[in-house]
Amino acid sequence: MSVRPVTPDDVEVVVGLVRELADYEKSLDEARMTPAQLREALFGDSPALFGHVAADHDGTVVGFALWFLNFSTWRGTHGVYLEDLYVSPAHRGTGLGRELLRTLAAVCVERGYARLEWSVLDWNTPSIEFYRAAGARPQDGWSVFRLTDAALTEFAQERTS
């Protein structure tokens, strides 16, 4: 089993795994990404998204991590924001999820980035336990906020007098 950077040939299967993740998180109707969108984000002229895939002993992609750079004004350097990490249920417990996360930690260390961070749903106890076992700790006192869809558009169009 192995972890490697995502390639254009992996795009279709990664989109399928994203849909599996969305279904697991009870949000399948919100998963609208197309293979063309993912291909452009990862491999277009100015990629701002990066990824790794986990493959089983036959080379079949069974997991992924998609991430992008953020920046810490307090630390004065970039970090990695892990957008999604997912391993298909049949391959959980094999170490692939841990290796995906460890690979991103290694990217941070190699590049001098200050941190690796992500969000996890409060009800997702198996993932929370997995992250805690890796040494990660929740950021108490912080809440994730998001503007999307109509609220995003309406706020963007708001004008001050």
C-alpha positions in Angstrom: 0.0 0.0 0.0 1.2 3.5 -0.8 0.6 7.2 -0.7 1.6 9.4 -3.7 0.8 12.7 -5.2 -2.5 12.8 -7.2 -2.2 12.5 -11.0 -4.6 13.5 -13.8 -5.5 9.8 -14.2 -6.7 9.8 -10.6 -9.3 12.5 -11.0 -12.4 10.4 -11.8 -11.8 8.1 -8.9 -11.1 11.0 -6.5 -14.4 12.6 -7.5 -16.1 9.3 -6.7 -14.5 9.1 -3.3 -15.5 12.7 -2.6 -19.1 11.7 -3.2 -18.6 8.7 -0.9 -17.3 11.1 1.8 -20.3 13.5 1.2 -22.7 10.6 1.6 -21.0 9.6 4.8 -21.2 13.2 6.1 -25.0 13.2 5.2 -24.4 15.9 2.6 -24.4 14.1 -0.8 -26.8 16.7 -2.3 -24.1 19.3 -1.7 -21.3 17.5 -3.5 -21.4 19.1 -7.0 -17.8 19.0 -8.0 -17.2 17.6 -11.5 -14.1 15.9 -12.8 -13.4 18.9 -15.0 -13.5 21.2 -12.0 -11.1 19.0 -10.0 -8.8 18.6 -13.0 -8.6 22.3 -13.4 -8.1 23.0 -9.7 -5.2 20.5 -9.5 -3.6 20.7 -12.9 -4.7 24.0 -14.5 -2.5 27.0 -15.3 -2.4 28.2 -11.7 -3.2 25.3 -9.4 -4.2 26.3 -5.9 -5.3 22.8 -4.8 -3.0 19.9 -4.2 -3.6 16.3 -3.4 -2.4 12.8 -2.5 -4.0 9.5 -3.0 -3.7 6.2 -1.1 -3.5 3.0 -3.1 -4.0 -0.6 -2.0 -1.6 -3.4 -2.8 -3.0 -3.7 -6.4 -2.5 0.1 -7.0 -6.2 0.9 -6.8 -6.9 4.3 -5.4 -8.9 3.8 -2.2 -8.3 7.1 -0.4 -7.3 10.7 -0.9 -6.3 14.0 0.8 -7.0 17.3 -0.9 -5.4 20.4 0.5 -4.3 24.0 -0.1 -2.0 26.6 1.4 -3.2 29.0 4.1 -1.1 31.6 5.9 -0.6 32.4 9.6 -0.1 36.1 10.2 1.0 35.2 13.7 3.6 32.7 12.6 4.5 34.6 9.4 4.5 31.5 7.2 2.2 29.3 5.3 0.5 26.2 6.5 -1.6 23.4 5.0 -5.3 23.3 5.2 -6.6 19.8 4.7 -9.9 20.2 3.0 -10.8 16.5 2.9 -9.2 13.2 3.9 -11.0 10.0 3.1 -10.3 6.3 3.0 -13.0 3.9 1.7 -14.6 1.9 4.5 -13.1 -1.5 3.3 -9.6 -0.1 3.6 -9.9 1.7 7.0 -7.6 0.4 9.7 -4.9 -0.4 7.3 -2.8 2.7 8.1 -3.6 4.5 4.8 -5.4 7.3 6.5 -2.6 7.8 9.0 -0.1 7.7 6.1 -2.0 10.4 4.2 -2.0 12.6 7.2 1.6 11.9 8.0 2.5 12.7 4.4 0.9 16.2 4.8 2.8 16.7 8.1 6.0 15.9 6.2 5.1 18.4 3.5 4.8 21.0 6.3 8.0 20.1 7.9 10.0 19.9 4.7 8.7 23.3 3.5 8.9 25.1 6.8 5.2 25.6 7.2 3.9 26.3 10.7 0.9 24.1 10.9 -1.5 21.5 9.4 -5.1 22.1 10.2 -8.6 21.0 9.2 -12.2 20.8 10.4 -14.1 17.8 11.5 -17.8 17.3 12.2 -18.6 17.3 15.9 -20.5 14.0 15.5 -17.7 12.2 13.6 -16.3 10.4 16.7 -14.2 7.9 14.7 -12.4 10.7 12.8 -11.9 12.7 16.0 -10.4 9.7 17.7 -8.2 9.1 14.7 -6.9 12.7 14.7 -6.3 12.7 18.5 -4.3 9.5 18.1 -2.1 11.3 15.7 -1.5 14.1 18.3 -3.9 16.7 16.9 -5.9 18.8 19.3 -9.2 20.7 18.7 -9.0 24.4 18.7 -11.4 25.2 21.6 -13.0 28.6 21.4 -13.0 28.8 17.6 -16.1 28.2 15.4 -16.0 27.7 11.7 -18.1 30.3 9.7 -19.0 30.0 6.1 -20.8 32.2 3.5 -22.2 30.2 0.5 -24.8 30.3 -2.2 -27.4 33.1 -1.8 -25.9 34.6 1.4 -22.5 34.9 -0.3 -23.9 36.6 -3.4 -26.1 38.9 -1.4 -23.3 40.0 0.9 -20.9 40.5 -2.0 -23.4 42.8 -3.6 -24.1 44.8 -0.5 -23.0 48.4 -0.8 -22.2 50.9 2.0 -23.3 54.5 1.7 
